[in-house]
């Protein structure tokens, strides 16, 4: 891969492996990487749950958009938050880029990965049905902007090989 193919932006519901895959892919390809949520926490000096509590989800989405704009200019690989597509300005930004990769897996797998994660305000105290409804409300937007969709139930290496091969051909 070369820099003409960047940024590579990983989208998908929480718990689908965006941060893990982004970090692995960046190391394998010697490319820069940022996890957008961690970047926001660093810049704002607050955790995502604290930001949700202080400014609400809509306030957070505006902040997320601001930092997404910064990150697409600075990094080769970006792992976004699962709800980045819920804010129309962020969706417009994402639509400008060719290499938006949707990581997806079964809702049962997602639920088992995130159900006890207190760092995810949109998952806190949610039943599997509630999470599934949130997931279903986002699927069409993920699909609308995705260059490719990858099942993230595979091994990390297999997922990264799929992405690398696809980008080399595309």
C-alpha positions in Angstrom: 0.0 0.0 0.0 1.1 3.6 -0.5 0.1 6.9 0.9 -2.2 7.6 -2.0 -4.5 5.1 -0.4 -4.8 6.9 2.9 -6.4 7.6 5.1 -7.9 4.2 5.7 -10.9 4.8 7.9 -12.4 2.0 10.0 -16.1 2.2 10.8 -18.5 -0.1 12.4 -20.5 -0.7 15.5 -18.8 -0.7 18.9 -17.0 -3.9 19.7 -16.3 -4.9 16.1 -12.6 -4.5 16.5 -11.8 -1.2 14.8 -9.1 -0.1 17.3 -7.5 -3.6 17.4 -7.4 -4.0 13.6 -6.3 -0.4 13.1 -3.4 -0.8 15.4 -2.3 -4.1 13.9 -2.7 -2.9 10.4 -0.6 0.2 11.1 2.2 -1.8 12.6 2.1 -4.3 9.7 2.1 -1.6 7.1 4.4 0.9 8.9 1.6 3.6 8.8 0.4 6.1 11.4 -2.7 5.2 13.4 -5.1 7.0 15.7 -8.1 5.8 17.6 -10.5 8.7 17.4 -12.0 8.2 20.8 -8.5 8.1 22.5 -7.6 11.2 20.5 -10.7 13.0 21.8 -10.0 12.0 25.4 -6.4 13.3 25.1 -7.5 16.6 23.5 -10.4 17.2 25.9 -8.6 15.7 29.0 -11.8 13.8 29.8 -13.1 10.3 29.2 -15.8 9.5 26.7 -18.3 8.7 29.5 -17.5 12.0 31.2 -18.0 13.9 27.9 -21.4 12.2 27.3 -22.4 13.1 30.9 -21.2 16.7 30.6 -22.3 17.7 27.1 -24.6 14.9 26.0 -24.4 12.7 22.9 -25.2 15.6 20.5 -22.4 17.7 22.1 -20.0 14.7 21.9 -20.9 14.1 18.2 -19.9 17.8 17.4 -16.6 17.3 19.2 -16.1 14.0 17.4 -16.6 15.7 14.0 -14.1 18.5 14.9 -11.4 15.9 15.7 -12.3 13.7 12.8 -11.4 16.7 10.5 -8.0 16.9 12.3 -7.3 13.2 12.1 -8.0 12.7 8.4 -5.3 15.3 7.7 -2.7 13.7 10.1 -3.1 10.0 10.1 -2.9 7.1 7.7 -5.3 4.8 9.6 -8.2 6.0 11.7 -10.4 3.9 14.0 -13.6 5.8 14.5 -16.2 5.5 17.2 -19.3 3.4 16.3 -21.6 6.4 16.3 -19.5 8.7 14.1 -22.0 8.1 11.3 -24.9 9.5 13.5 -23.8 13.1 12.9 -24.5 14.4 9.4 -21.3 16.5 9.2 -19.1 13.5 10.1 -21.0 11.4 7.6 -20.2 14.0 4.9 -16.5 14.0 5.8 -16.4 10.2 5.6 -18.1 10.1 2.2 -15.2 12.1 0.8 -12.8 9.3 1.3 -12.4 6.2 -0.8 -11.0 3.7 1.8 -13.7 3.5 4.4 -13.8 -0.1 5.7 -16.8 -1.4 7.6 -15.9 -4.0 10.3 -19.0 -6.0 11.2 -19.9 -9.1 13.0 -22.9 -10.9 14.6 -24.7 -8.9 17.3 -24.3 -11.8 19.7 -20.5 -11.5 19.3 -20.7 -7.7 19.7 -22.9 -8.0 22.8 -20.4 -10.5 24.4 -17.5 -8.2 23.7 -19.0 -5.0 25.1 -21.7 -5.9 27.6 -19.5 -5.2 30.7 -17.5 -2.3 29.2 -18.2 0.8 31.4 -16.2 2.9 28.9 -19.0 2.7 26.3 -21.8 5.1 27.3 -24.2 3.9 24.5 -23.8 0.3 25.8 -24.1 0.9 29.5 -27.0 -1.0 31.1 -28.4 -1.9 27.6 -30.0 -5.3 26.9 -29.0 -7.2 23.8 -32.3 -6.2 22.2 -31.6 -2.5 22.9 -28.0 -2.8 21.4 -29.4 -4.7 18.4 -31.9 -1.8 17.8 -29.1 0.7 18.0 -27.0 -1.4 15.6 -29.9 -1.8 13.2 -30.4 2.0 13.2 -26.8 2.5 11.9 -26.4 -0.4 9.4 -27.6 1.5 6.4 -25.2 4.4 7.0 -22.3 2.1 7.4 -23.2 0.3 4.2 -23.7 3.7 2.4 -20.2 4.8 2.9 -18.2 1.6 3.0 -15.6 0.8 0.4 -15.5 -2.8 1.7 -17.2 -4.8 4.5 -15.1 -7.2 6.5 -16.4 -9.9 9.0 -14.5 -9.1 12.1 -15.1 -12.5 13.6 -12.0 -13.8 11.7 -8.5 -13.7 13.2 -6.8 -10.3 13.3 -4.2 -11.4 10.8 -6.9 -12.7 8.4 -8.8 -9.5 8.6 -5.7 -7.4 8.0 -4.7 -9.6 5.1 -8.2 -9.2 3.6 -8.0 -5.4 3.9 -4.4 -5.2 2.5 -5.2 -7.4 -0.4 -8.3 -5.5 -1.2 -6.6 -2.2 -1.1 -3.7 -3.5 -3.3 -6.3 -4.5 -5.9 -8.5 -1.4 -5.5 
